[in-house]
Amino acid sequence: VLPERLQRREAERQQGVERQRQKKEAQAVKEERSEFFVAAFAREREAVEALLAAGPLEEAAARLQGLQKLLTESVRFLAPYEVRQGQEAVARLQGDLAARRQQLQPKKKFAFRALKREAAAGSEPRPAEPARPATAAPAPGHGPAEGEPGGPPLCGFSGAEGEELELGPAELLQRDVVLAGLRGCRVRLRGNANTLRVRDCRGCTVLCGPVSTSALVDGCSDCLLVLACQQLRTHRTRDSRFYVQVTSRAVIEDCATVSFAPYTWSYPGIERDFESSGLDRNTNNWNLVDDFDWLATDKPSPNWSLIPEQERISCWD
């Protein structure tokens, strides 16, 4: 009969062997899933690209949404660089889709006759109304953000300061929205947008209904953002708070002092907008954040935190 000390040592050795075996099996399964994802993602991406080039855009949009869903469901077993490559590919295709939609929009005809009649009547020209920033334009010195269409954006606000800005369901439905160069504004987006880009904003509050695909926040500071989306990416942003409903893991890069809490905004008709967006209200990874600038696995990133429950905002109006 072996002494108790030797028996205990043998049991520990066997447990270690079993742990190593399970670890190898888990790694093999993870690699197999990753290989399957890479092949499936490449196949679907090529199909979307072909449809964007010559096929119906409705089918391209549907396949692109399926591609986004495949990426979202695979995040848990993918390496960070694979997640990033997939997100960049989806963002590029979203930009291509928005650009193709814009190209196919019928161009407005100039009303020369109406101008001649007004001049013939001898009436004095009416003073021009102050321009309202109803469509966004790139802020001076800033090019398009990652994944943003190269042409003029379809919907949004630009260059406003200290204003209350709002868009409703009819204006937002499945459109690509850009908020650029805002200062001290409060923005309410009640409805279901397709994508959202918030770029170069300072001291702003953005309340946004469900976004069907991705939200990108780039180059912002001292902002409060309330967002519901499939994918959230945040670049070059400082001193900002996020209240999010996100079905994949949020991603931050080159960020500092950003904090997160669950989405709490509501308005009449929001349930209908969530149904239109296809977002799953029962899935919210608001507290799962990948920091691409922090590779240590044994220590939390110092660049982001969770907003304490007692400090969270529950009433927005």
C-alpha positions in Angstrom: 0.0 0.0 0.0 1.4 3.4 -1.1 1.8 6.0 1.7 -0.8 8.7 1.8 1.6 11.3 0.7 2.5 9.4 -2.5 -1.2 8.7 -3.2 -1.9 12.4 -3.0 1.0 13.2 -5.3 -0.2 10.6 -7.8 -3.7 12.0 -7.7 -2.4 15.5 -8.3 -0.3 14.3 -11.2 -3.3 12.6 -12.8 -5.4 15.7 -12.3 -2.7 17.8 -14.0 -2.6 15.3 -17.0 -6.4 15.5 -17.3 -6.3 19.4 -17.2 -3.7 19.4 -20.0 -5.8 17.0 -22.1 -8.9 19.1 -21.7 -7.0 22.2 -22.5 -5.6 20.6 -25.7 -9.1 19.5 -26.7 -10.6 22.9 -26.1 -7.8 24.5 -28.2 -8.4 22.1 -31.0 -12.1 22.9 -31.0 -11.4 26.6 -30.9 -9.0 26.3 -33.9 -11.5 24.2 -35.8 -14.3 26.8 -35.2 -11.9 29.6 -36.2 -11.1 27.8 -39.5 -14.8 27.3 -40.2 -15.5 31.0 -39.5 -12.7 32.2 -41.7 -14.0 30.1 -44.6 -17.6 31.0 -44.1 -16.9 34.7 -43.6 -14.8 34.9 -46.8 -17.5 33.1 -48.8 -20.3 35.5 -47.5 -18.1 38.5 -48.0 -17.4 37.6 -51.6 -21.2 37.1 -52.1 -21.9 40.6 -50.7 -19.2 42.2 -52.9 -20.7 40.5 -56.0 -24.2 41.8 -55.1 -22.9 45.3 -54.5 -21.3 45.3 -57.9 -24.2 43.9 -60.0 -27.0 42.5 -57.9 -30.1 43.9 -56.1 -29.0 46.1 -53.1 -31.9 44.7 -51.0 -30.3 41.2 -51.2 -26.8 42.7 -50.6 -28.1 44.4 -47.4 -29.7 41.2 -46.2 -26.5 39.2 -46.8 -24.4 41.9 -45.2 -26.6 41.7 -42.1 -26.1 37.9 -42.1 -22.4 38.5 -42.3 -22.5 40.8 -39.3 -24.5 38.2 -37.4 -21.9 35.5 -38.2 -19.2 37.7 -36.8 -21.2 38.6 -33.7 -21.9 35.0 -32.9 -18.3 33.9 -33.4 -16.6 36.6 -31.3 -16.3 34.4 -28.2 -13.8 31.9 -29.8 -12.0 34.3 -32.2 -8.6 35.9 -31.6 -8.7 39.7 -31.2 -7.0 40.3 -34.6 -9.6 38.1 -36.3 -12.4 40.1 -34.7 -10.8 43.3 -35.8 -10.3 42.1 -39.4 -13.9 41.0 -39.5 -15.2 44.3 -38.1 -13.1 46.3 -40.6 -14.4 44.2 -43.5 -18.0 44.6 -42.4 -17.5 48.4 -41.9 -16.0 48.7 -45.4 -19.0 46.8 -47.0 -21.4 49.0 -45.1 -19.7 52.0 -46.5 -19.8 50.5 -50.0 -23.5 49.8 -49.6 -24.3 53.3 -48.5 -22.3 54.7 -51.5 -24.2 52.4 -54.0 -27.5 53.5 -52.5 -26.6 57.1 -53.0 -25.4 56.6 -56.6 -28.8 55.0 -57.5 -30.9 57.8 -56.0 -32.5 59.9 -58.7 -31.0 63.3 -59.2 -33.2 66.3 -58.6 -34.0 68.4 -61.7 -33.4 72.2 -61.6 -36.6 74.3 -61.8 -35.5 76.9 -64.3 -39.0 77.8 -65.3 -40.0 78.6 -61.8 -37.0 80.9 -61.4 -37.9 82.8 -64.6 -41.5 83.3 -63.5 -40.4 84.7 -60.2 -38.0 87.1 -61.9 -40.6 88.1 -64.4 -43.1 89.0 -61.7 -40.6 91.7 -60.5 -40.9 90.5 -56.9 -37.9 91.1 -54.7 -36.1 88.0 -53.7 -36.9 86.7 -50.3 -34.1 86.7 -47.7 -32.5 83.4 -47.3 -33.4 81.4 -44.2 -30.6 80.5 -41.8 -29.2 77.2 -42.8 -30.0 74.4 -40.4 -27.4 71.6 -40.2 -29.9 68.9 -41.5 -27.2 67.0 -43.4 -23.7 66.4 -42.2 -20.6 67.5 -44.0 -17.0 66.6 -43.0 -15.6 68.9 -40.4 -12.7 71.1 -41.6 -9.4 69.2 -41.5 -11.0 65.8 -40.9 -11.4 63.1 -43.5 -14.0 60.3 -43.5 -14.0 58.1 -40.5 -13.3 54.4 -40.8 -16.2 52.7 -42.6 -17.8 56.0 -43.5 -18.9 56.4 -47.2 -16.6 58.7 -49.2 -19.5 60.7 -50.7 -21.7 63.2 -48.8 -23.5 61.5 -45.9 -27.2 60.8 -46.2 -28.5 62.0 -42.9 -27.3 63.8 -39.8 -25.9 67.1 -38.4 -22.7 68.9 -38.7 -21.0 72.0 -37.3 -23.7 73.0 -34.8 -23.0 74.6 -31.4 -25.2 74.7 -28.4 -28.3 73.4 -30.2 -31.1 70.9 -29.6 -31.1 68.7 -32.6 -33.6 65.9 -33.4 -34.5 63.4 -36.1 -37.6 61.2 -36.1 -38.5 57.7 -37.3 -39.4 58.7 -40.9 -36.1 60.5 -41.4 -34.0 57.8 -39.8 -35.5 54.5 -41.1 -32.5 52.3 -42.3 -30.4 55.4 -43.2 -26.8 56.0 -42.5 -26.4 58.8 -40.0 -23.4 61.1 -39.4 -22.9 63.5 -36.5 -19.8 65.6 -37.1 -18.1 68.5 -35.5 -20.8 69.3 -32.9 -20.1 71.4 -29.8 -22.2 71.4 -26.7 -25.3 70.0 -28.5 -28.1 67.6 -27.4 -29.1 65.2 -30.1 -32.2 63.0 -30.1 -32.4 60.3 -32.8 -35.8 58.6 -32.3 -36.1 55.8 -34.8 -34.2 52.9 -36.5 -31.0 54.0 -38.4 -28.8 51.6 -40.3 -25.4 52.9 -39.2 -24.3 55.7 -36.9 -21.0 57.7 -37.0 -20.2 60.2 -34.3 -17.1 62.1 -35.2 -15.1 65.0 -33.7 -17.8 66.0 -31.2 -17.2 67.9 -27.9 -19.4 68.1 -24.8 -22.4 66.6 -26.5 -25.2 64.3 -25.4 -26.4 61.8 -28.1 -29.6 59.8 -27.4 -30.1 57.2 -30.2 -32.7 54.6 -30.9 -31.7 51.1 -32.1 -29.1 51.0 -34.9 -29.4 47.9 -37.1 -25.7 47.4 -37.6 -22.7 49.4 -36.3 -22.0 52.6 -34.4 -18.6 54.2 -34.6 -17.5 57.0 -32.2 -14.2 58.6 -33.3 -12.3 61.6 -32.0 -14.8 62.7 -29.4 -14.4 64.0 -25.8 -16.5 64.9 -22.8 -19.6 63.3 -24.4 -22.5 61.3 -23.1 -23.7 58.7 -25.7 -26.7 56.4 -25.4 -26.6 53.8 -28.1 -28.2 50.5 -29.1 -26.5 48.6 -31.9 -25.0 45.3 -33.0 -21.4 46.5 -33.0 -19.8 49.5 -31.2 -16.3 50.7 -32.0 -14.8 53.7 -30.3 -11.5 55.3 -31.5 -9.5 58.3 -30.1 -12.1 59.2 -27.5 -11.6 60.7 -24.1 -13.6 61.4 -20.9 -16.9 60.1 -22.2 -19.7 57.9 -20.9 -21.6 55.2 -22.8 -25.0 53.7 -22.0 -25.2 50.8 -24.5 -27.3 48.0 -25.7 -24.8 46.0 -27.8 -25.1 42.4 -29.1 -21.4 41.9 -29.7 -18.4 43.0 -27.5 -17.7 46.7 -27.7 -14.2 47.6 -29.0 -12.1 50.6 -27.9 -8.8 51.8 -29.4 -6.6 54.8 -28.4 -9.2 55.7 -25.7 -8.9 56.9 -22.1 -11.3 57.5 -19.3 -14.4 56.0 -21.0 -17.0 54.3 -18.9 -20.0 52.0 -19.7 -23.5 51.3 -18.3 -26.6 49.5 -19.7 -28.9 51.3 -22.2 -31.8 53.1 -20.3 -33.3 55.6 -22.8 -36.9 55.1 -23.9 -39.5 56.9 -26.0 -42.9 56.2 -27.5 -42.4 53.7 -30.4 -39.0 52.4 -29.3 -40.3 48.7 -29.2 -41.4 49.0 -32.8 -38.0 50.4 -33.7 -36.2 47.5 -32.0 -38.3 45.1 -34.0 -37.4 46.9 -37.2 -33.7 46.9 -36.3 -33.5 43.1 -35.7 -31.6 43.7 -32.4 -32.1 41.1 -29.7 -33.2 43.0 -26.6 -32.4 40.0 -24.4 -28.7 40.2 -25.4 -26.7 43.1 -24.0 -22.9 42.9 -23.6 -22.6 46.4 -22.2 -19.9 45.3 -19.7 -17.7 43.3 -22.2 -15.2 45.6 -23.7 -12.1 44.8 -25.8 -9.3 47.3 -25.6 -7.0 46.8 -28.5 -4.3 48.9 -26.7 -4.2 46.6 -23.7 -2.9 43.0 -24.3 -2.4 41.9 -20.7 -4.9 39.1 -19.8 -4.2 39.1 -16.0 -5.0 42.8 -15.4 -8.0 44.9 -16.4 -7.4 47.7 -18.9 -7.0 51.2 -17.2 -8.6 52.9 -20.1 -12.2 52.0 -19.4 -14.5 51.2 -16.4 -18.1 50.5 -15.5 -20.3 53.4 -14.2 -21.3 52.6 -10.6 -25.0 51.8 -10.3 -25.7 54.7 -8.0 -24.2 57.1 -10.5 -26.2 55.9 -13.6 -28.7 58.1 -15.2 -32.2 56.6 -15.5 -34.3 59.6 -16.6 -33.3 61.5 -19.8 -36.1 64.0 -20.3 
